[in-house]
């Protein structure tokens, strides 16, 4: 049964590599400073004042596209590089098409390994890296250091293919799709060095109930992918229908769902990921944090955007912020999928 679920996911992401942005679109480093290993390492070492400054700087660019001056950017970027040197190893679990390029731009010299279930997603990620490497040569900039890619399901790769341990593991939008999320989290924990960092994004539970109800309409089609002739044709037709529906929804044609699904955009490929995914059963937010704690992972930071408060960050008290996020999710007032950052406790701490 677990293998069947994994195969459905592989089929899904081969059909709909995520995110499906054009290969020539490059992520903006200034908008993603909080993905840098230096930012997450600052949080683990309690340097929250500088970490908050970086978060505000990145948010300023992301929300208003205001250019960050070199005088603002370089000091914090150099601080991050100092606290997270190029000897640190990085693993991207479920890297998709975008993360490898982003992390290579953030960490030009570090060893980075990307793993994904989808061959198509890895192929797209490689094409993006190749294209932007050529651009760098054209502009007389440094070429990108090679990234190693591992193909297969997450648990198998973590146990058999990803050699050695890592200082920083990114796992965004992956755990809740797995047949055994606890097993994946345990395998990730075992791959972290002592004091290593896990940056995790999980789906809102209550906020995605409507998405999961729509996904259930397509479960019969996904169940028949092994036998049904023309399976891919049927899936693509249903996807196209959803894209058309979302376009009219986005422009306000369906008032009852206009606000609810506006975040998907006018014709975005995110429609498939949100409304047709074959494996999104839903887990309570508290579940993952509790499992992480059992595995010796200490929560050092979390963030989420609430309807009435805006962003809640765990710079001062991550547990208080996390409880607010959980309560907001129960009231369906959580507007973003929450991000959690964990530090792996050392052996002495785990024995206490």
Buried (B, 14 or more C-beta within 10 A) or exposed (E): EEEBBBBBBBBBBBBBBBBBBEBEEBBBBBBBBBBBBBBBBBBBBEBBEBBBBBBEBBBBBBEEEEEBEEEBBEEBBEBBBEBBBEEBBBBBBBBBBBBBBBBBBBBEEBBBBBBBBBBBBBBBBBEBBEBBBEEEEEEEEEEBBEBEBBBBBBBBBBEEEBEEBBBBBBBBBBBBBBBBBBBBBBBBBEBBBBBBBBBBBBBBBBBBEBBBEBBEEBEEBBEEBEEBEEBEEBBBEBBEEBBEBBBEBBEEEBEEEBEEBEEBEEEBBBBBBBBBBBBBEBBBBBBBBEBBEEBBBBBBBBBBBBEEEEEBBBBEEBEEBBBBBBEBBBEBBBBBBBBBBBBBBEEEEEEE
